[in-house]
Amino acid sequence: MAIAISRTLLDQIQSIAAADRAEVCGLLFGTAERIAAIAPAANVAPDPARHFELDPAALIAAHRAARAGGPPIIGHYHSHPSGVAVPSATDTACAAPDGSLWLIVAAGEARLWVAQGDGAGGVCFAPTTLQVV
């Protein structure tokens, strides 16, 4: 499965990440085939240099907008400022096996993952092709 994203959107996410030493995060909107829009959100984690937590108010507002006919939330993005673009143990512990997209950026690289069940009641991340168009 490949998910498309425009060069413009990907550049925007990478610019936001490069401008901050803390983990940055935001929402992804679109379809099963394409990331069509993003919405940066505040990272409200107690230790934003090492973890991320989307601002609940931004998440609730996005869900309300989607229910009112706005774009559907298909996942989120976040950065690993001093790591790699691979889900961390904390990411795995905090994820739900709901099929949502996790776009992780680190060191100029962007990788896309799908949160899914591991067959034992937990979560695992399946790598997914990110097609930049």
C-alpha angles and dihedrals in degrees: 000000000000125000118202126221128175119248087237094058094044091049089050092053092046092048091051090050094046092052095059133058090204124072111276124205144182146156130278121216130190142071138305088274104039144033099221103174144003135211117201112222135193116264104231097178115134089238105031092173089069107019141029134219119178114236103262092217091058091047094049092047091051092050091049091049091049091051088051091056100276125131116302120247109241099174143301143264132227139167135239100208095187100024145053132284092260126106111267127220087259090052089053093047092051099042128098120218090240104124093253121151121249113197109191123189125194135154092357093308126113123198129179126218136179119220109225141156119281095211092251100073095273137095133264130176122234115205113239130193114255107207112200110208 
